[in-house]
Amino acid sequence: MKTQYTSMNDKIVLVSGGTSGVGKATAIGMARLGAKIIIISRTKERGIKALEEIARTTGNNQVEYILGDLSLYSNVRKIVEVCQERYPRIDVLVNAAGAIITKSARTSEGIDQSLAINYFSHFWLATELVNLLEKSENGRIITVTGQPIFVKYSPIIIPTEDMSKKEMKKLASTGTLAMKVLFTKALSKRLANTNVIANTFHPGFVQSELGRDLPFLLKLIGNSLNFIGVRELEIGKFLASAASIAKVTDSFFDNKGKRIDLPSKKYNDDYAERIWVYSMNVTVKFKKEV
């Protein structure tokens, strides 16, 4: 996988979740290859801290941040508008935002908070930024999922507006892995006649602050795993830059760069379209309000 990296000089990369964990590890890798890195941060302090670390680690000072709360569609629209004003194109979109939310709560827009950040933020950025990605010679959308065994056995839950709280909790906690793979499948189909590809991947163990809001014991376990986590993500560099996969789309990769086959009974066009329709129906409501 390492031998397939290519220079990313003059490439523009937008990273969600770029202040920590998978997002930052991916940003570091691509910055080392020469890319211009833009990360999305909820706070100015975390954004500046991440940019300083990326620049210090790689020697690449082409780093910027955009403020925004990815759990809100209205904020995502503002982020997209900033990108349209500042950048001529986006070459790579890295969907790496995520959070472990233990208590059930809804955003101010009425979506389950976990579902909003762990799924809809990815869907919104990918669909709203297509025009900028199409301006790249080879636009790439790479979305973080999870370990292959979890993805293979993740339940396929097609959301409905009248879902019970119990069903929604299950969807938000375990169903988003499958939803991200399925929406990527549906998106790839819609991008078939463009120069944009969309894939999903398992990052492996990465140093992360994902569990920073967890109870003490769980946080302690999470922090201990950081000792074996990496700070620079090889698979992220590979998916963002390798010429060998320039036309590969609708694929799921493990952290070694191997394409993983997923069961067609679950990961098929029918389920993908149903997830897409649900996601668009939710989004259309917000578009009317923005």
C-alpha positions as CSV (number, residue, x, y, z in Angstrom):
1,M,0.0,0.0,0.0
2,K,2.8,2.4,0.8
3,T,4.4,2.1,-2.6
4,Q,1.2,3.4,-4.2
5,Y,1.2,6.9,-2.7
6,T,1.4,9.7,-5.1
7,S,2.1,13.4,-4.5
8,M,-0.9,15.5,-3.4
9,N,0.7,18.8,-4.2
10,D,-2.0,21.3,-5.3
11,K,-4.7,19.0,-4.0
12,I,-7.4,20.5,-1.7
13,V,-8.7,18.2,1.0
14,L,-11.7,18.8,3.3
15,V,-11.8,16.7,6.5
16,S,-14.7,16.4,8.9
17,G,-13.7,15.3,12.3
18,G,-10.2,16.7,11.6
19,T,-9.5,17.9,15.1
20,S,-8.8,14.5,16.5
21,G,-8.8,10.7,15.8
22,V,-9.3,9.3,12.3
23,G,-9.8,12.7,10.8
24,K,-6.7,14.3,12.1
25,A,-4.6,11.1,11.4
26,T,-5.8,11.2,7.8
27,A,-5.2,14.9,7.6
28,I,-1.6,14.4,8.8
29,G,-1.0,11.7,6.2
30,M,-2.3,13.8,3.3
31,A,-0.5,17.0,4.5
32,R,2.7,15.0,4.4
33,L,2.0,14.2,0.8
34,G,1.7,18.0,0.1
35,A,-2.1,18.5,0.1
36,K,-3.8,21.7,1.3
37,I,-5.8,20.6,4.3
38,I,-9.1,22.2,5.5
39,I,-10.6,20.8,8.7
40,I,-14.0,21.4,10.1
41,S,-14.1,22.2,13.8
42,R,-16.8,23.0,16.3
43,T,-14.6,25.5,18.2
44,K,-11.9,27.9,17.3
45,E,-9.6,26.5,20.0
46,R,-9.7,22.9,18.8
47,G,-9.4,24.0,15.2
48,I,-6.2,26.0,15.8
49,K,-4.7,23.3,18.0
50,A,-5.2,20.7,15.3
51,L,-3.8,22.9,12.6
52,E,-0.7,23.6,14.6
53,E,-0.1,19.9,15.3
54,I,-0.6,19.0,11.6
55,A,1.8,21.8,10.4
56,R,4.4,20.9,13.1
57,T,4.3,17.2,12.4
58,T,4.5,17.5,8.6
59,G,6.2,20.8,7.9
60,N,3.2,21.6,5.7
61,N,1.7,25.0,6.6
62,Q,-1.1,24.8,4.0
63,V,-3.7,24.2,6.7
64,E,-7.0,26.0,7.4
65,Y,-10.2,25.4,9.4
66,I,-13.8,26.2,9.1
67,L,-16.1,26.5,12.1
68,G,-19.3,24.5,12.1
69,D,-21.5,22.0,14.0
70,L,-21.9,19.0,11.7
71,S,-24.9,17.7,13.5
72,L,-27.0,20.6,12.1
73,Y,-27.9,20.8,8.4
74,S,-28.1,24.6,8.6
75,N,-24.5,24.6,9.7
76,V,-23.4,22.2,7.0
77,R,-24.9,24.5,4.4
78,K,-22.9,27.4,5.8
79,I,-19.7,25.2,5.6
80,V,-20.5,24.4,2.0
81,E,-21.1,28.1,1.2
82,V,-17.7,28.9,2.7
83,C,-16.1,26.2,0.6
84,Q,-17.8,27.6,-2.5
85,E,-16.5,31.1,-1.8
86,R,-12.9,30.1,-0.9
87,Y,-11.9,27.2,-3.0
88,P,-12.1,26.5,-6.8
89,R,-12.7,22.8,-6.1
90,I,-12.4,20.0,-3.6
91,D,-10.2,17.1,-4.6
92,V,-10.9,14.9,-1.6
93,L,-13.6,14.8,1.0
94,V,-12.9,12.8,4.1
95,N,-16.0,12.0,6.1
96,A,-14.5,11.1,9.5
97,A,-16.7,12.9,12.0
98,G,-18.1,10.8,14.8
99,A,-19.0,10.7,18.4
100,I,-20.0,8.2,21.1
101,I,-23.2,9.6,22.7
102,T,-24.5,7.6,25.6
103,K,-27.6,9.6,26.4
104,S,-30.5,9.9,23.9
105,A,-30.9,13.4,22.8
106,R,-32.1,15.4,19.8
107,T,-30.5,18.3,17.9
108,S,-32.2,21.6,17.7
109,E,-33.3,20.5,14.3
110,G,-35.1,17.5,15.7
111,I,-32.8,14.6,14.7
112,D,-31.3,12.0,17.1
113,Q,-27.9,13.5,18.0
114,S,-25.9,10.3,17.4
115,L,-27.6,9.7,14.0
116,A,-27.0,13.3,13.0
117,I,-23.2,13.3,13.6
118,N,-22.5,9.7,12.8
119,Y,-24.5,9.5,9.6
120,F,-26.2,12.6,8.4
121,S,-23.1,14.8,8.6
122,H,-21.4,12.4,6.1
123,F,-24.5,12.3,3.8
124,W,-25.0,16.0,3.9
125,L,-21.3,16.9,3.1
126,A,-21.0,14.4,0.3
127,T,-24.2,15.4,-1.4
128,E,-23.9,19.1,-0.9
129,L,-20.2,19.2,-2.1
130,V,-20.7,17.2,-5.3
131,N,-20.4,20.2,-7.6
132,L,-17.0,21.2,-6.1
133,L,-15.8,17.6,-6.2
134,E,-16.7,17.3,-9.9
135,K,-14.4,20.2,-10.6
136,S,-11.4,18.0,-9.6
137,E,-9.7,15.8,-12.1
138,N,-10.4,12.8,-9.9
139,G,-12.7,13.8,-7.0
140,R,-12.7,11.3,-4.1
141,I,-15.1,10.8,-1.2
142,I,-13.8,8.5,1.5
143,T,-16.1,7.7,4.5
144,V,-15.1,6.0,7.7
145,T,-17.1,3.0,8.8
146,G,-15.8,0.3,11.1
147,Q,-14.2,-3.1,11.4
148,P,-15.2,-5.5,8.5
149,I,-16.8,-8.0,10.9
150,F,-19.0,-5.2,12.4
151,V,-20.0,-3.9,9.0
152,K,-20.8,-7.4,7.7
153,Y,-23.1,-8.1,10.6
154,S,-24.4,-4.6,11.2
155,P,-28.2,-4.6,11.2
156,I,-29.9,-3.1,8.1
157,I,-32.5,-0.8,9.6
158,I,-34.6,1.3,7.2
159,P,-35.7,4.3,9.2
160,T,-39.3,5.6,9.2
161,E,-40.8,8.8,10.6
162,D,-42.8,6.8,13.1
163,M,-40.0,4.8,14.6
164,S,-40.2,4.1,18.3
165,K,-37.5,5.5,20.6
166,K,-36.2,2.0,21.1
167,E,-35.8,1.4,17.4
168,M,-34.2,4.8,16.8
169,K,-31.7,4.1,19.6
170,K,-30.7,0.9,18.0
171,L,-30.4,2.6,14.6
172,A,-28.3,5.4,16.0
173,S,-26.0,3.0,18.0
174,T,-25.5,0.1,15.6
175,G,-27.1,0.9,12.3
176,T,-25.1,3.8,11.1
177,L,-22.2,1.6,9.9
178,A,-24.5,0.0,7.3
179,M,-26.2,3.2,6.5
180,K,-22.9,4.8,5.5
181,V,-21.9,1.9,3.2
182,L,-25.4,1.9,1.6
183,F,-25.6,5.6,1.0
184,T,-22.1,5.4,-0.5
185,K,-23.4,2.7,-2.9
186,A,-26.3,4.8,-3.9
187,L,-24.1,7.9,-4.3
188,S,-21.6,6.0,-6.4
189,K,-24.4,5.0,-8.8
190,R,-25.4,8.6,-9.2
191,L,-21.8,9.6,-9.8
192,A,-21.2,6.9,-12.4
193,N,-20.9,9.4,-15.3
194,T,-18.6,11.8,-13.4
195,N,-15.0,11.8,-12.4
196,V,-15.9,11.4,-8.7
197,I,-15.5,8.1,-6.8
198,A,-16.9,7.3,-3.4
199,N,-15.6,4.5,-1.0
200,T,-15.8,3.5,2.6
201,F,-13.0,2.2,4.9
202,H,-12.0,0.8,8.2
203,P,-9.3,2.9,9.8
204,G,-7.8,0.5,12.3
205,F,-6.8,1.7,15.7
206,V,-6.2,5.4,15.8
207,Q,-5.3,7.7,18.7
208,S,-8.6,9.4,19.4
209,E,-10.7,11.6,21.7
210,L,-13.9,9.8,20.6
211,G,-14.8,8.8,24.1
212,R,-13.9,12.1,25.8
213,D,-17.5,12.5,27.1
214,L,-17.9,8.9,28.3
215,P,-18.2,7.9,31.9
216,F,-14.8,7.6,33.7
217,L,-14.3,3.8,33.4
218,L,-15.2,3.7,29.7
219,K,-13.0,6.7,29.1
220,L,-10.1,5.0,30.9
221,I,-10.5,2.0,28.6
222,G,-10.6,4.2,25.6
223,N,-7.5,6.1,26.6
224,S,-5.6,2.9,27.2
225,L,-6.3,1.8,23.6
226,N,-4.6,5.0,22.4
227,F,-1.3,3.5,23.3
228,I,-1.6,1.1,20.4
229,G,-3.3,3.6,18.1
230,V,-1.5,5.3,15.2
231,R,-1.2,9.1,14.7
232,E,-0.9,9.0,10.9
233,L,-3.3,7.0,8.8
234,E,-1.8,4.9,5.9
235,I,-5.2,3.8,4.5
236,G,-6.4,7.4,4.4
237,K,-3.3,8.4,2.3
238,F,-3.8,5.4,0.0
239,L,-7.5,6.1,-0.7
240,A,-6.9,9.8,-1.2
241,S,-3.9,9.5,-3.5
242,A,-3.3,6.1,-5.1
243,A,-3.5,6.2,-8.9
244,S,-4.3,2.4,-8.9
245,I,-7.8,3.1,-7.5
246,A,-8.6,6.3,-9.4
247,K,-11.7,4.6,-11.0
248,V,-12.6,2.3,-8.1
249,T,-15.9,3.2,-6.5
250,D,-18.5,1.7,-4.2
251,S,-15.9,-0.4,-2.4
252,F,-15.2,-1.1,1.2
253,F,-11.5,-1.3,2.3
254,D,-9.9,-2.6,5.4
255,N,-7.1,-0.7,7.1
256,K,-4.5,-2.6,5.0
257,G,-6.0,-1.4,1.7
258,K,-7.7,-4.7,0.9
259,R,-11.1,-4.5,-0.7
260,I,-13.6,-6.4,1.4
261,D,-16.6,-8.2,-0.1
262,L,-19.9,-7.5,1.8
263,P,-22.9,-9.8,1.7
264,S,-25.2,-8.9,-1.2
265,K,-28.3,-9.9,0.7
266,K,-27.7,-6.9,2.9
267,Y,-25.6,-4.5,0.8
268,N,-27.6,-4.3,-2.4
269,D,-29.1,-1.6,-4.6
270,D,-32.6,-2.0,-3.1
271,Y,-31.5,-1.3,0.5
272,A,-29.2,1.5,-0.8
273,E,-32.0,3.2,-2.6
274,R,-34.3,3.0,0.5
275,I,-31.6,4.5,2.7
276,W,-31.1,7.2,0.0
277,V,-34.7,8.1,-0.2
278,Y,-35.1,8.3,3.5
279,S,-32.0,10.5,3.8
280,M,-33.2,12.8,1.0
281,N,-36.7,13.1,2.5
282,V,-35.2,14.2,5.8
283,T,-32.9,16.6,4.1
284,V,-35.5,18.2,1.9
285,K,-37.4,19.3,5.0
286,F,-34.4,21.2,6.1
287,K,-33.7,22.7,2.7
288,K,-37.1,24.3,2.9
289,E,-36.2,25.9,6.2
290,V,-32.7,27.2,5.3
